[in-house]
Amino acid sequence: MAKNFKDLTEQEILALAISLEEEDGRISGDFAEGLRVSYPATATMFDEMQAEESQHRSWLIETYRQRFGEHIPLVRRQDVKGFVERRPVWLYRPLGVKAARRVAAMMESETRQFYVRAITKVSDASVRKLLGDLAEIEMKHIATAGAMEERLTADTKQQEEDVARRLFVLQIVQPGLAGLMDGSVSTLAPVFAAAFATRNSWDAFLVGMAASVGAGISMGFAEALSDDGSLTGRGHPWVRGAVCGLMTTAGGIGHTMPYLIPDFRVATTVAVVIVAIELAIISYVRHRYMDTPFLSAAMQVMVGGALVFLTGILIGSA
């Protein structure tokens, strides 16, 4: 059971401070390692923070030894009420630089607040001075963590922005685009085949929903199980799979929804317009993020979509 902060002894407060500095230092080290390849400048800043946390821990241990001897009881942040639960974002790979900076600022703020409160709980002058000095240092760390981006040179900042864009394309845009293309194109045939075979909007809607949701589940699992992202840098597999699956479903539902209109001809006309919009969006995304010339992207997508669309109509009209 977690203990109230007000019930901690001076010995336990120093032990907790040592534990906090060790944890913060190790997290800073994890951030540095996770960012070193893609964001070397920011990784260096986390290396510096880790070194400082290690120095703070040494000061606290020396003070503790002078006051209480060699044995340091194990008191961790989770053993004391009032600390914010930290999600282990430093364990994920690839690591997001903005998330790392945000967590670093939060860590330093929480540690400083601990030192401010701890001063009121100790009576020894040397301990009070050390805690006060550490509180001031943590305040500087908060500013450092919050201004990490500003400390980067223009060239370094541009390099990190380029890396962030490439990771965004690799982890979000590519699986999302693959899903959107599959959902928009592959469901054309069953939707329009059902529509022209039955001439009934509701039947076409049911077929379209089944095809869209089924394709979304299939594509989501296929993408998630394709690789774990550890070597390719494509991100967490289940996040990637969720993006791909949702976009696949969305791509199919877009031209399925018009068949909620009872009039078959009106519904089909609206669906055809939405298909054209979907294919135009796909072409734009490929042009925007894949550096594909817009006309070339549009031609490739339109030709594929038209072939699948005609296949559905021919089969449904047979």
C-alpha distance (Angstrom), angle and dihedral (degrees) to the residues before:
residue distance angle dihedral
M1 . . .
A2 3.81 . .
K3 3.79 116.6 .
N4 3.80 125.0 -130.8
F5 3.78 114.2 -108.1
K6 3.80 91.9 -128.4
D7 3.81 89.8 59.7
L8 3.82 95.3 56.9
T9 3.78 118.5 112.4
E10 3.80 122.0 -132.9
Q11 3.80 88.6 -104.6
E12 3.81 91.5 52.9
I13 3.81 91.8 47.2
L14 3.80 91.4 56.0
A15 3.81 90.8 45.4
L16 3.80 89.8 50.9
A17 3.81 91.1 48.8
I18 3.82 89.7 53.5
S19 3.80 90.1 49.7
L20 3.82 92.3 48.7
E21 3.80 93.6 50.4
E22 3.80 91.0 48.0
E23 3.81 92.3 49.4
D24 3.81 93.4 46.0
G25 3.79 90.5 48.5
R26 3.78 93.5 50.6
I27 3.80 92.0 47.3
S28 3.82 89.9 50.5
G29 3.80 87.7 51.0
D30 3.81 90.9 50.7
F31 3.79 89.8 50.2
A32 3.80 90.5 50.0
E33 3.81 92.6 51.3
G34 3.77 93.2 44.6
L35 3.81 93.0 51.2
R36 3.81 100.4 36.0
V37 3.81 98.0 96.2
S38 3.80 99.2 42.2
Y39 3.83 101.3 25.8
P40 3.83 107.9 26.3
A41 3.81 95.7 163.4
T42 3.80 93.3 54.0
A43 3.82 89.6 43.2
T44 3.83 88.9 57.4
M45 3.81 89.8 53.9
F46 3.80 90.1 53.1
D47 3.81 89.1 48.7
E48 3.81 88.3 56.0
M49 3.80 91.0 48.6
Q50 3.81 90.8 50.0
A51 3.81 91.0 51.8
E52 3.80 90.9 51.1
E53 3.81 92.5 48.0
S54 3.80 88.2 52.0
Q55 3.81 90.2 52.4
H56 3.80 91.1 49.8
R57 3.79 90.0 51.1
S58 3.81 90.3 52.2
W59 3.82 91.1 52.1
L60 3.80 91.1 49.7
I61 3.81 93.4 47.7
E62 3.80 91.7 50.1
T63 3.80 91.0 49.8
Y64 3.80 90.8 47.1
R65 3.82 92.3 51.6
Q66 3.78 91.5 51.3
R67 3.81 91.0 51.7
F68 3.80 106.3 33.0
G69 3.80 110.9 10.8
E70 3.77 133.8 -116.4
H71 3.81 103.2 -43.8
I72 3.81 113.3 87.9
P73 3.83 113.0 -168.0
L74 3.78 117.4 -133.6
V75 3.80 106.6 -107.1
R76 3.81 114.7 161.1
R77 3.78 132.7 -175.7
Q78 3.82 90.9 -107.3
D79 3.82 88.8 56.9
V80 3.81 91.8 62.8
K81 3.80 126.7 64.3
G82 3.79 118.6 -121.3
F83 3.78 102.8 44.2
V84 3.80 119.0 121.0
E85 3.80 115.8 -116.1
R86 3.80 110.5 -112.4
R87 3.77 119.5 -143.2
P88 3.83 107.3 -140.3
V89 3.80 96.1 -117.9
W90 3.83 88.8 150.0
L91 3.81 89.1 71.3
Y92 3.81 96.1 59.5
R93 3.78 121.3 96.2
P94 2.92 128.6 -120.9
L95 3.78 89.7 35.0
G96 3.79 120.0 -143.9
V97 3.80 112.2 -126.4
K98 3.81 94.6 -149.1
A99 3.80 92.0 50.8
A100 3.81 90.0 50.0
R101 3.79 92.6 51.6
R102 3.81 91.8 46.8
V103 3.81 93.7 50.0
A104 3.80 91.1 46.2
A105 3.81 91.4 55.2
M106 3.82 90.4 47.7
M107 3.83 92.0 49.5
E108 3.78 93.6 51.2
S109 3.80 92.1 46.5
E110 3.78 92.5 51.1
T111 3.81 93.0 47.0
R112 3.80 91.7 49.4
Q113 3.81 90.7 50.9
F114 3.79 88.4 51.9
Y115 3.81 91.9 53.6
V116 3.81 92.0 47.9
R117 3.80 90.7 53.1
A118 3.80 93.3 40.8
I119 3.82 92.3 58.3
T120 3.80 89.1 65.1
K121 3.81 90.8 54.2
V122 3.81 100.4 53.5
S123 3.78 129.7 70.5
D124 3.81 103.7 -171.0
A125 3.82 109.8 103.5
S126 3.82 95.9 -143.2
V127 3.81 92.0 50.5
R128 3.81 91.9 47.2
K129 3.80 90.1 51.2
L130 3.81 92.4 49.6
L131 3.79 92.8 48.5
G132 3.79 90.7 47.9
D133 3.80 91.8 50.3
L134 3.80 90.6 49.1
A135 3.82 90.9 49.3
E136 3.81 89.5 55.3
I137 3.80 91.5 47.5
E138 3.80 91.0 49.7
M139 3.80 88.9 52.9
K140 3.81 88.3 57.2
H141 3.80 89.1 47.7
I142 3.80 90.4 54.0
A143 3.79 89.3 55.2
T144 3.81 90.4 45.2
A145 3.80 93.5 50.4
G146 3.78 92.0 46.1
A147 3.80 92.4 47.8
M148 3.81 99.0 42.1
E149 3.77 90.9 115.1
E150 3.81 92.2 50.9
R151 3.84 90.9 53.0
L152 3.79 91.5 60.7
T153 3.78 119.3 95.7
A154 3.79 118.2 -115.7
D155 3.82 92.6 -105.5
T156 3.80 93.1 47.2
K157 3.80 91.6 46.9
Q158 3.80 90.4 51.1
Q159 3.81 90.6 49.5
E160 3.79 91.4 51.1
E161 3.80 91.3 47.2
D162 3.81 89.4 51.6
V163 3.80 90.7 50.3
A164 3.81 91.1 47.8
R165 3.79 90.3 51.0
R166 3.81 92.0 50.1
L167 3.80 91.1 49.5
F168 3.82 90.8 48.3
V169 3.79 90.3 52.0
L170 3.79 92.4 45.6
Q171 3.80 97.7 45.3
I172 3.82 103.6 32.1
V173 3.79 114.0 11.7
Q174 3.80 98.8 46.4
P175 3.82 97.7 49.5
G176 3.80 90.4 39.8
L177 3.79 92.4 50.0
A178 3.80 92.0 46.5
G179 3.79 89.0 52.4
L180 3.79 94.5 45.7
M181 3.80 92.1 49.7
D182 3.79 92.7 47.6
G183 3.80 93.5 45.8
S184 3.78 95.2 44.9
V185 3.80 96.9 44.4
S186 3.80 107.2 29.3
T187 3.82 94.4 50.8
L188 3.81 93.7 51.4
A189 3.79 93.3 82.2
P190 3.84 98.5 51.6
V191 3.81 94.3 41.0
F192 3.79 96.7 50.3
A193 3.79 93.1 36.3
A194 3.80 89.2 56.7
A195 3.80 91.1 43.8
F196 3.79 95.9 52.5
A197 3.80 93.9 38.1
T198 3.81 95.7 53.3
R199 3.83 102.5 21.6
N200 3.79 83.5 -145.5
S201 3.80 120.5 123.5
W202 3.79 95.6 -155.3
D203 3.79 93.6 52.5
A204 3.80 90.2 49.6
F205 3.82 89.8 48.9
L206 3.82 92.5 52.9
V207 3.79 92.4 48.5
G208 3.80 91.3 47.1
M209 3.82 93.2 49.9
A210 3.80 91.9 47.9
A211 3.81 91.8 48.4
S212 3.82 93.2 45.9
V213 3.81 97.5 47.5
G214 3.81 92.3 41.1
A215 3.79 92.0 49.9
G216 3.83 90.6 47.1
I217 3.80 92.6 53.5
S218 3.80 92.2 45.2
M219 3.81 95.1 47.3
G220 3.81 92.3 43.5
F221 3.79 93.5 55.4
A222 3.80 92.7 40.8
E223 3.80 91.7 53.7
A224 3.81 94.6 43.6
L225 3.80 93.0 49.6
S226 3.80 96.0 43.0
D227 3.84 92.7 86.3
D228 3.81 138.9 -25.6
G229 3.80 93.8 -121.3
S230 3.80 94.1 -121.6
L231 3.81 94.1 116.4
T232 3.78 102.5 23.1
G233 3.81 97.4 46.1
R234 3.79 89.5 -132.2
G235 3.79 93.4 136.2
H236 3.78 134.6 -118.6
P237 3.83 107.9 -16.2
W238 3.79 96.6 -136.1
V239 3.80 93.4 49.2
R240 3.78 89.0 49.3
G241 3.80 90.8 46.5
A242 3.80 92.2 49.0
V243 3.80 91.5 51.4
C244 3.80 92.0 48.3
G245 3.80 93.9 45.2
L246 3.79 95.3 47.3
M247 3.80 93.1 47.6
T248 3.81 90.7 47.8
T249 3.79 90.5 53.3
A250 3.81 91.8 44.9
G251 3.80 91.4 50.6
G252 3.80 91.4 55.3
I253 3.80 97.7 40.3
G254 3.79 91.9 53.4
H255 3.80 95.0 73.2
T256 3.81 92.9 30.4
M257 3.81 96.6 62.2
P258 3.84 94.6 68.1
Y259 3.80 88.2 67.6
L260 3.76 88.3 73.3
I261 3.82 82.1 79.5
P262 3.83 105.3 94.7
D263 3.81 95.1 -143.2
F264 3.82 105.9 84.5
R265 3.82 96.2 -153.8
V266 3.80 94.6 47.9
A267 3.81 91.2 45.6
T268 3.80 92.3 50.4
T269 3.81 92.3 48.0
V270 3.81 91.4 51.8
A271 3.82 90.8 45.6
V272 3.81 91.8 53.3
V273 3.83 90.2 51.5
I274 3.80 90.9 50.2
V275 3.82 90.7 49.1
A276 3.79 89.3 55.3
I277 3.82 90.0 50.0
E278 3.81 91.4 49.0
L279 3.78 92.6 51.0
A280 3.81 90.6 47.6
I281 3.83 90.2 52.3
I282 3.80 91.0 50.1
S283 3.80 90.1 50.0
Y284 3.81 91.2 50.3
V285 3.83 93.3 48.9
R286 3.81 90.9 50.2
H287 3.80 89.3 49.0
R288 3.82 93.7 44.9
Y289 3.80 100.2 45.6
M290 3.80 106.8 16.1
D291 3.82 96.0 46.7
T292 3.80 90.5 -124.7
P293 3.83 115.3 151.9
F294 3.79 106.5 -104.2
L295 3.81 96.3 -126.9
S296 3.79 91.3 48.1
A297 3.81 91.9 48.0
A298 3.80 91.4 46.6
M299 3.79 92.9 48.9
Q300 3.81 93.2 50.3
V301 3.80 93.7 47.6
M302 3.80 95.5 41.7
V303 3.81 93.5 49.8
G304 3.80 92.5 49.6
G305 3.78 92.5 44.9
A306 3.79 92.9 47.3
L307 3.79 92.3 51.5
V308 3.81 92.9 51.0
F309 3.84 90.8 43.7
L310 3.81 92.0 52.7
T311 3.79 90.8 45.7
G312 3.81 90.0 56.6
I313 3.79 93.2 48.0
L314 3.84 93.6 47.2
I315 3.81 93.1 48.4
G316 3.79 92.7 44.4
S317 3.81 92.6 48.5
A318 3.81 95.0 47.1
